[in-house]
Amino acid sequence: MTQLDARPGAGDTGDTAPAGGMRAKGLRGNSVGLMGSAVIGVSTVAPVYCLTSTLGSTAGEVGVQMPAVFLAGFLPMLLVAFAYRELNKDMPDSGTSFTWTVKAFGPRVGWMCGWGLVIATIIVLSNLAGVATSYFWLLAGEVTGSDAVAALDDNKAVHIVTCLALIAVATVISYRGMTATKVLQYALVALQLVVLGVFVVMAFGKAGSPEFPTSAEFSWSWLNPFAVQSFAAFTAGLSLSIFMYWGWDACLTANEETSGSSRTPGRAALIAMVVLVGSYLATGVAAQMVVGSGDQGLGLANPETSDNVFAALAGPVMGPALGILLFLAVLASAAASLQTTFIPVARTVLAMSTYEALPASYARVHPRFRTPGRATVTAGVATAVFYTVMTLVSEHVLVDTIYALGLMICFYYALTAFACVWYFRAELLRSGRDLLFKGLFPVVGGVLLAAVFAKTLVDMWDPAYGSGSSVLGVGSVFVIGVGLLALGLVIMAVMRRRSPAFFRGEVLTRSTPALVAQD
C-alpha cells in the first residue's frame, strides 16, 4: 500500500492512480496509444451507421443546408472537447464527466451527470444492436440472393434472438479487455472509412448523370447555416447533428488504460472529431449532389428511404457488387460501435462504485483481463432487457426512446463543459490560453448545448415529435426523456441512504487529497 502522487501526470505510467486525488481502480495501464484511442473514439460514434440513419432525416428538416448543419453541430462538440481535454489533463480518471462534475459542483450534480451518460449509453447500445441485426439479415439476403433470408429480420422472434446474440458477443469482447477491443477496432474502422471513401468518390463521379435526374449542382450556400428556412427546422437538424457526433468521449473514459493518460486521450478526442466532421461533410455533399435533398425518387428526404439512406443508394451509386460492401460497412459500423460503447458505460459505473456512489460490487476488476467485469456484464444484460422489452411493447416506444437520446446527450455534455469553467475559475486569467480553453470555449459550448436541451424539451411536449404517440396528451418522447432522468433522481435517493459519505462530500471533492492505492 502506497501513498499516491497527486501531481498532474502522476498516473501516466503503469497502474498507478490518476492525478488529482483519484483512486486507482486496478485497470491495465498503457494498453492503448494515441492511434488506438482515436480509433476507439471514431468507432464509438459509428460514422457509417450515423450517416445512413440521419442523412435523410436531416435533409428533411433543413434541405440543402444539411452540410451547414453538420458544421453547426460540430461547433459545440469541438468546444466541449476542449473542456474534456483540459479536465483530463488535471484529472485523468475513468469516471470522466461523473468525476469531474463531482469535483466541480458536488456529489448530487455529479451523480446525475454520471446517470445521464449511463442511461444514454444503454439506449444507444440497444439501438446499435437492433441496427446491426437488421443489416446482418439484409447482408445475408444480398449474399445468398434470397429475399426470404433478408425477410427473417421481420420475424420478431428471430430479430430479438439475433440481437441478443450480438449483444452477448460484444459484451464478451469488451469483458476481455482493451487489447482485444483495439485489434478488432482497427479493422472495423478502416473498413468503414475506406468504403465510405469509395462511396463519396463514386457519388461525385455520377452526379449530374442522366441516371440520377434529381442530382443537384454544388453551391457554397449549402455551407451557410443562416440560410435554413426556420429556427425550428435548424434546431431539429442541429439535434440530429449533435447525435451524429456523440460518443467521441469514449477514448477519455479509457484514460487510465492509455499511455500518457493526462494528454493522449484529449488529443485522440480532437483527432476523432476532425475525422468525423470530414467524413460527414464529404458524404453529405456527395450524396446531395448525386440524388438531391428532395422527397421524390432517390432524394435524401424521401420518407420511404430517409431512415436508411445507404440501403437505397448502395446499388444505384456503387453497383450491385460494391453495394454489398456498403451494407457490410453499415453492419461493421453498428457492430464496432456496439462493442466499444461498452467502454464508457462500464468505466463510468466502475468509477461511481469506486467512489461509493454505486454499490461496491461494481468496483470489481477481473484479475486476468483487468477490466470492470461486473459493470460490463451488467451493461450487457441491461441493454438486452431494455431492447427486448421495448421491442415487445411497441416499435413506437422504441423509436421515441431514440428521439429522447438527444436530451441525455446535451444534459451531461453541457454539465461537463460548465464543470470545466467552474473547476478552473481561479486560473482563467492566468494566461490567454487558459482563458480560451478552460473558460471561453467550454462555456460557449455548454450554453449552446443547454439551449438545444431546452428547445428539445419544449418540442418534445408535442405528441407530433417522434412517432406521434402520446401519454395523457403529452408527447411520449417527453415522457420517456424526462422519465428516465427522473428515474435517476429516484435511484440517487436510494443511494443516499446506502452511501451517505459520498453524498456528504466526504469521498470526492475538489480538495480531496491523494488517496491510498488499491493493492
Rosetta blueprint (number, residue, H / E / L):
1 M L
2 T L
3 Q E
4 L L
5 D L
6 A L
7 R L
8 P L
9 G L
10 A L
11 G L
12 D L
13 T L
14 G L
15 D L
16 T L
17 A L
18 P L
19 A L
20 G L
21 G L
22 M L
23 R L
24 A L
25 K L
26 G L
27 L L
28 R L
29 G L
30 N L
31 S L
32 V E
33 G L
34 L H
35 M H
36 G H
37 S H
38 A H
39 V H
40 I H
41 G H
42 V H
43 S H
44 T H
45 V H
46 A L
47 P H
48 V H
49 Y H
50 C H
51 L H
52 T H
53 S H
54 T H
55 L H
56 G H
57 S H
58 T H
59 A H
60 G H
61 E H
62 V H
63 G H
64 V H
65 Q H
66 M H
67 P H
68 A H
69 V H
70 F H
71 L H
72 A H
73 G H
74 F H
75 L H
76 P H
77 M H
78 L H
79 L H
80 V H
81 A H
82 F H
83 A H
84 Y H
85 R H
86 E H
87 L H
88 N H
89 K H
90 D H
91 M L
92 P L
93 D L
94 S L
95 G L
96 T L
97 S H
98 F H
99 T H
100 W H
101 T H
102 V H
103 K H
104 A H
105 F H
106 G L
107 P H
108 R H
109 V H
110 G H
111 W H
112 M H
113 C H
114 G H
115 W H
116 G H
117 L H
118 V H
119 I H
120 A H
121 T H
122 I H
123 I H
124 V H
125 L H
126 S H
127 N H
128 L H
129 A H
130 G H
131 V H
132 A H
133 T H
134 S H
135 Y H
136 F H
137 W H
138 L H
139 L H
140 A H
141 G H
142 E H
143 V H
144 T H
145 G L
146 S L
147 D H
148 A H
149 V H
150 A H
151 A H
152 L H
153 D H
154 D H
155 N L
156 K H
157 A H
158 V H
159 H H
160 I H
161 V H
162 T H
163 C H
164 L H
165 A H
166 L H
167 I H
168 A H
169 V H
170 A H
171 T H
172 V H
173 I H
174 S H
175 Y H
176 R L
177 G L
178 M H
179 T H
180 A H
181 T H
182 K H
183 V H
184 L H
185 Q H
186 Y H
187 A H
188 L H
189 V H
190 A H
191 L H
192 Q H
193 L H
194 V H
195 V H
196 L H
197 G H
198 V H
199 F H
200 V H
201 V H
202 M H
203 A H
204 F H
205 G H
206 K H
207 A L
208 G L
209 S L
210 P L
211 E L
212 F L
213 P L
214 T L
215 S L
216 A L
217 E L
218 F L
219 S L
220 W H
221 S H
222 W H
223 L H
224 N L
225 P H
226 F H
227 A H
228 V L
229 Q L
230 S L
231 F H
232 A H
233 A H
234 F H
235 T H
236 A H
237 G H
238 L H
239 S H
240 L H
241 S H
242 I H
243 F H
244 M H
245 Y H
246 W L
247 G L
248 W L
249 D L
250 A H
251 C H
252 L H
253 T H
254 A L
255 N H
256 E H
257 E H
258 T E
259 S L
260 G L
261 S L
262 S L
263 R L
264 T H
265 P H
266 G H
267 R H
268 A H
269 A H
270 L H
271 I H
272 A H
273 M H
274 V H
275 V H
276 L H
277 V H
278 G H
279 S H
280 Y H
281 L H
282 A H
283 T H
284 G H
285 V H
286 A H
287 A H
288 Q H
289 M H
290 V H
291 V H
292 G L
293 S L
294 G L
295 D L
296 Q L
297 G L
298 L L
299 G L
300 L L
301 A L
302 N L
303 P L
304 E L
305 T L
306 S L
307 D L
308 N L
309 V H
310 F H
311 A H
312 A H
313 L H
314 A H
315 G H
316 P H
317 V H
318 M H
319 G H
320 P H
321 A H
322 L H
323 G H
324 I H
325 L H
326 L H
327 F H
328 L H
329 A H
330 V H
331 L H
332 A H
333 S H
334 A H
335 A H
336 A H
337 S H
338 L H
339 Q H
340 T H
341 T L
342 F H
343 I H
344 P H
345 V H
346 A H
347 R H
348 T H
349 V H
350 L H
351 A H
352 M H
353 S H
354 T H
355 Y L
356 E L
357 A L
358 L L
359 P L
360 A H
361 S H
362 Y H
363 A H
364 R L
365 V L
366 H L
367 P L
368 R L
369 F L
370 R L
371 T L
372 P L
373 G H
374 R H
375 A H
376 T H
377 V H
378 T H
379 A H
380 G H
381 V H
382 A H
383 T H
384 A H
385 V H
386 F H
387 Y H
388 T H
389 V H
390 M H
391 T H
392 L H
393 V H
394 S L
395 E H
396 H H
397 V H
398 L H
399 V H
400 D H
401 T H
402 I H
403 Y H
404 A H
405 L H
406 G H
407 L H
408 M H
409 I H
410 C H
411 F H
412 Y H
413 Y H
414 A H
415 L H
416 T H
417 A H
418 F H
419 A H
420 C H
421 V H
422 W H
423 Y H
424 F L
425 R H
426 A H
427 E H
428 L L
429 L L
430 R L
431 S L
432 G H
433 R H
434 D H
435 L H
436 L H
437 F H
438 K H
439 G H
440 L H
441 F H
442 P H
443 V H
444 V H
445 G H
446 G H
447 V H
448 L H
449 L H
450 A H
451 A H
452 V H
453 F H
454 A H
455 K H
456 T H
457 L H
458 V H
459 D H
460 M H
461 W L
462 D L
463 P L
464 A L
465 Y L
466 G L
467 S L
468 G L
469 S L
470 S E
471 V E
472 L L
473 G L
474 V E
475 G E
476 S H
477 V H
478 F H
479 V H
480 I H
481 G H
482 V H
483 G H
484 L H
485 L H
486 A H
487 L H
488 G H
489 L H
490 V H
491 I H
492 M H
493 A H
494 V H
495 M H
496 R H
497 R H
498 R H
499 S L
500 P H
501 A H
502 F H
503 F H
504 R L
505 G L
506 E L
507 V L
508 L L
509 T L
510 R L
511 S L
512 T L
513 P L
514 A L
515 L L
516 V E
517 A L
518 Q L
519 D L
